[in-house]
Amino acid sequence: MDVRISPSWKNYLSEEFNKPYFQQLAEFVRNEYARYTIYPPGKEIFSAFDLCSFEDTRVVILGQDPYHGPGQAHGLCFSVRPGINPPPSLKNIYKELKSDLGKDISESGDLRYWAKQGVLLLNATLTVRANQAGSHQNRGWETFTDSVIQMLSARKENIVFILWGAYAQKKEVLINSDKHCIIKSPHPSPFSAASGFFGSKPFSRANTYLLEKGLPGIEW
């Protein structure tokens, strides 16, 4: 089936798009957009891939679900579109970034500048009904995004996988730790950030690894 995603990823994912589960998922998603308010807008479902090519991917940050409030989600985990206040988890990410690297806390929650440097901001589920968190879970998206993680692990080397929280850490089994760097901590949510996310220094640790491998660091 023809999926509107960047050619870089299409070369690697075309077989996945033709599997029965993905065709059923696509039909479900089409029906949901026809009947309900769904986030992100349809043209932004694959923004994480469109902004960060397969070839350029150096860091993967895993989220769970798109934001389900009006105007927030635009296809990148933890990121919100320009003009939307950063949600609590992202505010805590910025606090840790300041603590780790001394970066001023941004008033913008738009993380596209990370994506354009090779950071794949990947949610496990790529769509959601308005105001209904988790409403598109267990429909096939997780099978798709798991296959993306496995493919990156198998076909590339020296990627930094940043796994925040228990849900993301379940994906560790998909990653070859002999070829890649895995950075784990509690989730940046206000409910867990003080339990070990603050002070975990994921940004400097990621850059240290990349530089050791002869790759450019990320301008976080």
N, C-alpha and C positions, 0 to 999 in steps of 0.2 A: 504494500500500500504506500501511497505517496504521503509522506509526513513533512511538514514545513519546518525543517531544521537545517542548520548550517551544513554545507557540503562536506566540511571536514569530518563531522560526526556521522553524516549520512553514509559515508564510505564504510564506516565500521559497524553501524547499527541497522543497515538495511535488512539483514536477515532477521533481526529481532522484530522489526516492524511487520514482518510477514508471518510471524507466529500466531497461532489461533488466539492465545491469551491477549495479545496486543490488539488484535482486530476486535475482540469483545470489549476491551477497555476503550478503544476509540469510539465504538458505538455507544457505550455508556456515557462517555464524556460529551459526545455530540448531543445526546438526549438531555443531559443535565443543562448544558448551555441553552438549549431550546426552551427549557421549562423553568429554570431558576436563575437567580443571580449567582454567577460563579466567578471565583477569583483564581488566578489573575485573568485579565482579558485574554481571549483565545490566542491572539497573536503573540502573547508574551509567555505562553506555557513553557517554551524551550529557550527562554532568554539566557539562562545560565550557560547553555551550550553555544548559543549564537555569539555570546560575548567572549567566550573562552574556548578556543579551538582545542581539539584533541592534541594536536602537536604542541601547543603552548602550555598545556596543563602541567603545573608544577606543584600546586597545592590543592587539596580537596577539603572543603569544610562541609560537614553533613548536618542538615537540619531534618525536621520531621514533616511538617505541614506548612503550606503557605499561610500567611496571615489571612484572617477571615473578616476583617473590618473594612469598611469602605475606603477605597483608594490606596490601600497599603501595599498589597502584594504586586510584584512585577517580575516574578519568575526567578528570583535569587533568594536563597535562604538567608534569613536574618536582616535582609535589606528592605527598605521601603522607598517608594518613589519620591522624587524631590518635592519638598513642601510639606511632607508628612513628618511629624515629630518622631524621633527614634523611640521605638517601644522599649519596655524595661530591660529585656535581655540585651538588646543592642546597646543601651546606655551602659550596662555593665561590661560589655565587650570593650567599649570605648574607655571606660575607667581602667580596665586591665591594660589596654594599649598604652594609656598614659603612664601607668605604673611601670610597665615593661620597657617601653622605648621612649618615654617622655613626650609622646605626641599630644598636642592640644586636643581636647575633646571637641569633636565636630558637632555642629548643630544640625547637619544633614545626615539622614539615615540611608542615603543612597550609596551602595557599595559597588557600583559598577566600575569604579576606578580600580578596585581589587580584581574584579573579573577580567578586565582588559589586560592585566599583567600576568594572567595565568592561574588565577584562583577560581576553581570551579565551585560555585556556591550552590550545592545540590541538596534539594529537599528530597526525602524518600517518596513523598506523595506530591505530585505537581499541580493538583487542582483541589479546590474545596468550595463547598456551598457557603454563601454569605452567612455569617454569624453561626455557623455550625462546624466547630472544630472537629477534625477527624472524619468528616462526612464522606470523603472519597478514599478512605483507607480500605485496604483489603479488596480492591477492585482490579488490581493488576499493576498499579504504578510501582509498588515495591519490587515486584518481579523485574520490571524494567530497570529501575535504578540500581538494584542489586547487580544486574548484568553489566551495567555501566561500570560499577566499582570493580567487578571481577575482570572486566576487559582492560581497564586501566592498569590494574595490578599485574595482569599477565603480559600485556604488550608494551608497557613502559617500565622505566626504572627511575628510582630516586625521586618519587613523589612523596610529599608530606601529606599524610591524612590526619586531619584534626577532628577528633571525636569528642564532642562535648555532651556529657550526660549518658545515662544508661541506654537509651534507645540507640544513639549513634554508636555506642561501644559494642552493641550486638553485631555490628557490621564488620568488626575486626576479623572475624573468621573468613571473610571474603578477600582479605589482603595478605599478600606474601610479605611478611615482615623482614625476610632476608634481602628483599630488593627495595624496600620502601621504609620510610620513617613514620611511625604512628605516635601521635601525641594525644594523650587522654587526660581528661579532667572532669569534674562535675560540670553540670550545665550552667550557663551564665544567667539563668532565670533568678529573679530575686529570692526564690524559695531555696536555691542551692548554691548560689555564687559564693557565699561566705564559707562553704564547706570544702573549698579547695580550688574553685575556679580562680578566685583572686589570689594572685601570687604564683600562678602556674606558668607564666611567661611563655605562652604559646607562640607569640610573634617572633621574639628573639630566638627561640629554639628552632623554629622553622627556618629562619634565615641562616642560622649557624649551620644547619644541616645542608641547605642548598649550596652555600658558599663552599663547604667542605667537598661537595661533589662537583665543584667547578661550574655551578649554575648561578645566575644572578638572583639576589634576594628580592623580596617583595617590598615595595615602598608602601608600607601599611599606613 
